[in-house]
Amino acid sequence: MTATQRLQISEFQIDFRITVIAVSGELDMDTCSLLQARLAEAMTFHRPPRLVIDLSGLTSADSYGLTVLIAADQHARTSGGLVLVCAVGELMWAIFRQRGLHQFLDTRATVAEAVRDLRALDEPRPPGSMTS
């Protein structure tokens, strides 16, 4: 089985400012370069980069695959952007907790919640309101 058969990646844009990348299958040493390339490309679509990574279809991930998620998050933050990881299933959530990733990656329960939170970053704030 080839890497592209083991890992499927789809992508779509929302409001011309948010990129949603859905990942399904196995994210490991042999397939992580596929996601890495797709994320790198997606980081160039908008400034600052705003990405939602949907892991609802992910069945497994090793340290190589998890490193790609961390690197994407760090790159977006240094560019003034944000990556939100969502729809992490029970198995992947256990891996996140075991490896401590839940402390570093910004997660949301659903794609809709992640998109809502990214949209809120562009909403005007009333004068005198505090920013976080």
N, CA and C of each residue as an Amber inpcrd file, in Angstrom:
protein
   396
   0.8550000  -1.1800000   0.0000000   0.0000000   0.0000000   0.0000000
   0.9000000   1.2420000   0.0000000   0.6010000   2.2050000  -0.8620000
   1.4170000   3.4120000  -0.9620000   1.0290000   4.4220000   0.1190000
   1.8980000   5.4200000   0.3050000   1.6450000   6.4610000   1.3090000
   0.3340000   7.1790000   1.0330000   0.0550000   7.4740000  -0.2250000
  -1.1840000   8.1950000  -0.5450000  -2.4230000   7.3340000  -0.3600000
  -2.2510000   6.0230000  -0.3400000  -3.3820000   5.1470000  -0.0450000
  -3.6050000   5.0330000   1.4580000  -2.5400000   5.2150000   2.2290000
  -2.6310000   5.0870000   3.6850000  -3.0330000   6.3770000   4.3750000
  -2.8000000   7.5220000   3.7230000  -3.1590000   8.8140000   4.2990000
  -3.8710000   9.6430000   3.2440000  -5.0680000  10.0770000   3.5660000
  -5.8280000  10.9320000   2.6590000  -5.9490000  12.3160000   3.2930000
  -5.7800000  13.3270000   2.4470000  -5.8410000  14.7080000   2.9130000
  -6.7570000  15.4860000   1.9700000  -7.7260000  16.1540000   2.5390000
  -8.5700000  17.0330000   1.7340000  -8.5080000  18.4310000   2.3390000
  -8.8590000  19.4020000   1.5270000  -8.6900000  20.7880000   1.9480000
  -9.7960000  21.6490000   1.3590000 -10.2460000  22.6220000   2.1340000
 -11.1710000  23.6100000   1.6000000 -10.9960000  24.9290000   2.3460000
 -11.4710000  25.9940000   1.7200000 -11.3440000  27.3430000   2.2570000
 -12.6970000  27.8140000   2.7930000 -12.6470000  28.5980000   3.8530000
 -13.8490000  29.2050000   4.4190000 -13.6030000  30.7070000   4.5040000
 -14.5280000  31.4750000   3.9730000 -14.4600000  32.9490000   4.0370000
 -13.1640000  33.5020000   3.4540000 -12.5080000  32.7770000   2.5980000
 -11.2670000  33.2260000   1.9730000 -10.1810000  33.5820000   2.9840000
 -10.2990000  33.0580000   4.2170000  -9.2660000  33.3830000   5.2070000
  -8.9360000  32.2310000   6.1390000  -9.7070000  31.1630000   6.0660000
  -9.4720000  30.0030000   6.9290000  -9.3390000  28.7740000   6.0400000
  -8.2920000  28.0020000   6.2740000  -8.0940000  26.7630000   5.5350000
  -8.3900000  25.5960000   6.4670000  -9.2530000  24.6920000   6.0210000
  -9.5580000  23.4760000   6.7740000  -8.8990000  22.3140000   6.0510000
  -8.1020000  21.5530000   6.7880000  -7.4340000  20.3850000   6.2330000
  -7.9170000  19.1720000   7.0140000  -8.5540000  18.2470000   6.3070000
  -9.0620000  17.0170000   6.9190000  -8.0950000  15.8820000   6.6180000
  -7.7140000  15.1730000   7.6620000  -6.7260000  14.1080000   7.5490000
  -7.3860000  12.7940000   7.9640000  -7.2090000  11.7680000   7.1490000
  -7.7320000  10.4530000   7.5240000  -6.7170000   9.3760000   7.1600000
  -6.7620000   8.3030000   7.9310000  -5.8360000   7.2030000   7.7010000
  -4.7190000   7.1940000   8.7200000  -3.5280000   6.8060000   8.2670000
  -2.3700000   6.6160000   9.1390000  -1.3510000   7.7270000   8.9270000
  -1.0240000   8.4340000   9.9980000  -0.0290000   9.5060000   9.9520000
   1.2340000   8.9940000  10.6400000   2.2070000   8.6090000   9.8390000
   3.4170000   8.0140000  10.3980000   4.6510000   8.4260000   9.6010000
   5.7580000   7.7830000   9.8840000   7.0230000   8.1290000   9.2490000
   6.9270000   8.1040000   7.7260000   6.1760000   7.1770000   7.1800000
   6.0750000   7.0410000   5.7320000   5.0980000   8.0070000   5.0840000
   4.1580000   8.5450000   5.8620000   3.1190000   9.4050000   5.2850000
   3.1930000  10.8560000   5.7440000   3.9690000  11.1420000   6.7720000
   3.9540000  12.4860000   7.3560000   4.4190000  13.5610000   6.3770000
   5.2710000  13.2060000   5.4180000   5.7310000  14.2220000   4.4590000
   4.5780000  14.7340000   3.5900000   3.5740000  13.8940000   3.3540000
   2.3980000  14.3350000   2.5910000   1.6610000  15.4540000   3.3270000
   1.4410000  15.2500000   4.6240000   0.7540000  16.2670000   5.4160000
   1.6410000  17.4980000   5.5870000   2.9200000  17.2850000   5.8010000
   3.8430000  18.3980000   5.9640000   3.8240000  19.3150000   4.7420000
   3.8500000  18.7320000   3.5650000   3.8270000  19.5270000   2.3320000
   2.5080000  20.2760000   2.1880000   1.4000000  19.6260000   2.4970000
   0.0850000  20.2560000   2.3720000  -0.0680000  21.3980000   3.3580000
   0.4210000  21.2010000   4.5870000   0.3420000  22.2590000   5.5900000
   1.2340000  23.4420000   5.2190000   2.4260000  23.1500000   4.7150000
   3.3330000  24.2220000   4.3020000   2.6960000  25.0710000   3.2100000
   2.0470000  24.4190000   2.2730000   1.3590000  25.1490000   1.2000000
   0.2060000  25.9750000   1.7660000  -0.5570000  25.3890000   2.6740000
  -1.7060000  26.0780000   3.2580000  -1.2800000  27.3000000   4.0700000
  -0.1000000  27.2590000   4.6340000   0.4010000  28.3960000   5.4220000
   0.6150000  29.6280000   4.5470000   0.7310000  29.4360000   3.2480000
   0.9940000  30.5650000   2.3450000  -0.2850000  31.1970000   1.7950000
  -1.4490000  30.5790000   2.0060000  -2.6920000  31.0840000   1.4350000
  -3.1390000  32.4080000   2.0430000  -2.9760000  32.5460000   3.3500000
  -3.4870000  33.7120000   4.0620000  -2.4270000  34.2240000   5.0260000
  -2.4050000  35.5240000   5.2050000  -1.5150000  36.1310000   6.1990000
  -2.3660000  36.9100000   7.1710000  -2.3400000  36.5840000   8.4340000
  -1.6170000  35.4720000   9.0240000  -2.3080000  34.1480000   8.7210000
  -1.5560000  33.0420000   8.7870000  -2.1710000  31.7440000   8.5040000
  -3.1750000  31.3560000   9.5860000  -4.3300000  30.8760000   9.1240000
  -5.3660000  30.3840000  10.0400000  -5.8000000  29.0330000   9.5140000
  -5.4490000  27.9820000  10.2620000  -5.7210000  26.6220000   9.8070000
  -6.5190000  25.8450000  10.8440000  -7.4130000  25.0180000  10.3230000
  -8.1130000  24.0260000  11.1330000  -7.6490000  22.6760000  10.6060000
  -7.1480000  21.8350000  11.4960000  -6.7480000  20.4840000  11.1050000
  -7.7430000  19.5150000  11.7260000  -8.5340000  18.8950000  10.8690000
  -9.5900000  17.9580000  11.2720000  -9.0060000  16.5530000  11.3030000
  -8.9190000  15.9780000  12.5060000  -8.3430000  14.6410000  12.6590000
  -9.4030000  13.5660000  12.8620000 -10.6410000  13.8540000  12.5120000
 -11.7220000  12.8930000  12.7720000 -11.5210000  11.5640000  12.0690000
 -10.8130000  11.5500000  10.9500000 -10.6000000  10.3040000  10.2210000
  -9.2580000   9.6480000  10.4810000  -8.4760000  10.2250000  11.3750000
  -7.1490000   9.6780000  11.6460000  -7.2690000   8.4030000  12.4800000
  -6.6190000   7.3440000  12.0320000  -6.6950000   6.0680000  12.7400000
  -5.4630000   5.7800000  13.5830000  -4.3350000   6.3990000  13.2340000
  -3.1170000   6.2200000  14.0250000  -2.1250000   7.3210000  13.6860000
  -1.1960000   7.5310000  14.6190000  -0.1360000   8.5220000  14.3970000
   1.0600000   8.1410000  15.2510000   2.2420000   8.2460000  14.6560000
   3.4580000   8.0160000  15.4280000   4.1290000   9.3510000  15.7170000
   5.2930000   9.3100000  16.3190000   5.9660000  10.5500000  16.7130000
   6.3270000  11.4200000  15.5200000   6.6060000  10.8210000  14.3680000
   6.9000000  11.6100000  13.1670000   5.6830000  12.4220000  12.7460000
   4.5360000  11.7730000  12.7420000   3.3010000  12.4630000  12.3760000
   2.9270000  13.5460000  13.3670000   3.0970000  13.2650000  14.6450000
   2.7690000  14.2520000  15.6650000   3.6940000  15.4660000  15.5810000
   4.9440000  15.2220000  15.2130000   5.8980000  16.3140000  15.0490000
   5.4560000  17.2750000  13.9530000   4.8430000  16.7580000  12.9060000
   4.3400000  17.6200000  11.8230000   3.2590000  18.5610000  12.3640000
   2.3840000  18.0610000  13.2250000   1.3410000  18.9040000  13.8130000
   1.9490000  20.0000000  14.6820000   2.9320000  19.6400000  15.4930000
   3.5790000  20.6100000  16.3700000   4.3100000  21.6690000  15.5470000
   5.0260000  21.2410000  14.5160000   5.7690000  22.1790000  13.6720000
   4.8230000  23.1580000  12.9720000   3.6810000  22.6620000  12.4980000
   2.7020000  23.5440000  11.8450000   2.1860000  24.5810000  12.8350000
   1.8920000  24.1480000  14.0440000   1.4140000  25.0580000  15.0760000
   2.4570000  26.1310000  15.3680000   3.6990000  25.7320000  15.5380000
   4.7630000  26.6920000  15.8470000   4.9840000  27.6650000  14.6890000
   4.9600000  27.1600000  13.4660000   5.1500000  28.0330000  12.3040000
   4.0280000  29.0670000  12.2120000   2.8080000  28.6300000  12.3990000
   1.6800000  29.5620000  12.3360000   1.8040000  30.6320000  13.4110000
   2.1530000  30.2400000  14.6090000   2.2680000  31.2120000  15.7080000
   3.3700000  32.2350000  15.4510000   4.5130000  31.7860000  14.9240000
   5.5960000  32.7310000  14.6440000   5.2300000  33.6800000  13.5090000
   4.2470000  33.2980000  12.7000000   3.7680000  34.1560000  11.6120000
   2.5650000  34.9860000  12.0330000   2.2160000  34.9330000  13.3220000
   1.0720000  35.6880000  13.8150000  -0.2550000  34.9920000  13.5730000
  -0.2150000  33.7240000  13.1930000  -1.4340000  32.9700000  12.8980000
  -1.7670000  31.9610000  13.9770000  -2.6310000  31.0390000  13.6100000
  -3.1010000  30.0530000  14.5760000  -3.5180000  28.7730000  13.8650000
  -3.1980000  27.6480000  14.4780000  -3.6580000  26.3380000  14.0320000
  -4.5390000  25.7770000  15.1380000  -5.7390000  25.3430000  14.7840000
  -6.6170000  24.6650000  15.7230000  -6.8040000  23.2330000  15.2480000
  -6.5400000  22.2910000  16.1360000  -6.7020000  20.8700000  15.8360000
  -8.0470000  20.4440000  16.3940000  -8.8450000  19.7480000  15.5860000
 -10.1800000  19.4050000  16.0690000 -10.5680000  17.9760000  15.7250000
 -11.6860000  17.5790000  16.3250000 -12.2850000  16.2670000  16.0950000
 -11.2870000  15.1470000  16.3700000 -10.5640000  15.3070000  17.4630000
  -9.5910000  14.2910000  17.8590000 -10.3690000  13.1440000  18.5100000
 -10.3230000  11.9730000  17.9000000 -11.0410000  10.8130000  18.4240000
 -10.4370000  10.3160000  19.7270000 -11.1010000   9.3720000  20.3490000
 -10.6580000   8.8620000  21.6450000  -9.2480000   8.2830000  21.5890000
  -8.9540000   7.5030000  20.5730000  -7.6250000   6.9120000  20.4500000
  -6.5590000   7.9930000  20.3080000  -6.7990000   8.9620000  19.4320000
  -5.8180000  10.0220000  19.2270000  -5.7230000  10.9200000  20.4580000
  -6.8490000  11.1420000  21.1310000  -6.8130000  11.9620000  22.3440000
  -5.9380000  11.2770000  23.4060000  -6.0300000   9.9580000  23.5050000
  -5.1870000   9.2190000  24.4560000  -3.7040000   9.3900000  24.0990000
  -3.3980000   9.3600000  22.8100000  -2.0070000   9.5670000  22.3680000
  -1.5710000  10.9980000  22.6880000  -2.4380000  11.9660000  22.4330000
  -2.1200000  13.3650000  22.7460000  -1.8000000  13.5110000  24.2380000
  -2.6450000  12.9370000  25.0760000  -2.4400000  13.0550000  26.5290000
  -1.1700000  12.3120000  26.9550000  -0.9550000  11.1300000  26.4170000
   0.2220000  10.3410000  26.7720000   1.5080000  11.0930000  26.4290000
   1.5060000  11.7840000  25.3110000   2.7080000  12.5050000  24.8570000
   2.7300000  13.9710000  25.2950000   1.6830000  14.4030000  25.9990000
   1.6380000  15.7740000  26.4930000   1.2520000  16.8140000  25.4530000
   0.7810000  16.3660000  24.2910000   0.4430000  17.3140000  23.2280000
  -0.7780000  18.1590000  23.5580000  -1.6560000  17.6490000  24.4110000
  -2.8470000  18.4090000  24.7850000  -2.4800000  19.7210000  25.4820000
  -1.2350000  19.8170000  25.9830000  -0.7720000  21.0370000  26.6320000
  -0.2070000  22.0440000  25.6330000   0.1150000  21.5930000  24.4250000
   0.7630000  22.4550000  23.4500000  -0.1230000  22.8020000  22.2630000
  -0.9150000  21.8480000  21.8070000  -1.7640000  22.0890000  20.6440000
  -3.1060000  22.6430000  21.0900000  -3.5930000  23.6140000  20.3510000
  -4.8930000  24.2120000  20.6020000  -5.9490000  23.3070000  19.9800000
  -6.8110000  22.7130000  20.7820000  -7.7910000  21.7670000  20.2570000
  -9.2140000  22.2890000  20.4420000 -10.0830000  21.8390000  19.5580000
 -11.5120000  22.1150000  19.6360000 -12.2440000  20.8000000  19.3630000
 -13.4620000  20.7150000  19.8240000 -14.2320000  19.4780000  19.6700000
 -14.6420000  19.2210000  18.2240000 -14.9910000  20.2870000  17.5100000
 -15.5130000  20.1240000  16.1560000 -14.8950000  21.1400000  15.2010000
 -15.0470000  20.8680000  13.9150000 -14.6080000  21.8140000  12.8930000
 -15.3920000  23.1170000  13.0420000 -16.6900000  23.0110000  13.2700000
 -17.5270000  24.2060000  13.4070000 -17.0480000  25.0960000  14.5540000
 -16.6930000  24.4970000  15.6650000 -16.1990000  25.2680000  16.8080000
 -14.8670000  25.9470000  16.4710000 -13.9830000  25.2310000  15.7990000
 -12.6860000  25.7980000  15.4150000 -12.8600000  26.9660000  14.4470000
 -13.7320000  26.7940000  13.4640000 -13.9790000  27.8620000  12.4900000
 -14.5840000  29.0760000  13.1950000 -15.5260000  28.8510000  14.0760000
 -16.1460000  29.9600000  14.8270000 -15.0790000  30.7500000  15.5950000
 -14.1660000  30.0360000  16.2530000 -13.1380000  30.7140000  17.0420000
 -12.1520000  31.4710000  16.1590000 -11.8300000  30.9340000  14.9910000
 -10.9360000  31.6540000  14.0780000 -11.6270000  32.8690000  13.4710000
 -12.9060000  32.7430000  13.1680000 -13.6570000  33.8960000  12.6560000
 -13.7030000  35.0180000  13.6860000 -13.8300000  34.6450000  14.9470000
 -13.9210000  35.6400000  16.0200000 -12.6540000  36.4860000  16.1220000
 -11.5390000  35.9710000  15.6580000 -10.2960000  36.7440000  15.7000000
 -10.3680000  37.9810000  14.8290000 -11.2160000  37.9520000  13.8040000
 -11.3390000  39.0790000  12.8840000 -12.4740000  40.0310000  13.2320000
 -13.2640000  39.6890000  14.2420000 -14.3890000  40.5480000  14.6000000
 -13.8730000  41.8090000  15.2750000 -14.4400000  42.9520000  14.9010000
 -14.0060000  44.2030000  15.5420000 -14.3670000  44.1990000  17.0220000
 -13.4810000  44.7540000  17.7980000 -13.7150000  44.8540000  19.2350000
 -14.1830000  46.2580000  19.5560000 -15.1060000  46.3930000  20.5160000
 -15.5710000  47.7240000  20.9010000 -14.4090000  48.5510000  21.4700000
 -14.4540000  49.8600000  21.2630000 -13.3970000  50.7140000  21.8160000
 -13.2820000  50.5150000  23.3260000 -12.0650000  50.4520000  23.7970000
 -11.8350000  50.3080000  25.2320000 -11.8940000  48.8700000  25.7270000
 -12.2280000  47.9220000  24.8410000 -12.2730000  46.5290000  25.2900000
 -10.8560000  45.9910000  25.3900000 -10.6920000  45.0400000  26.2660000
  -9.3620000  44.4570000  26.4650000  -9.1400000  43.3750000  25.4310000
  -7.8950000  43.2540000  24.9960000  -7.5320000  42.1740000  24.0780000
  -6.7930000  41.1160000  24.8460000  -6.8870000  39.8950000  24.3860000
  -6.1820000  38.8140000  25.0720000  -4.9500000  38.4130000  24.3370000
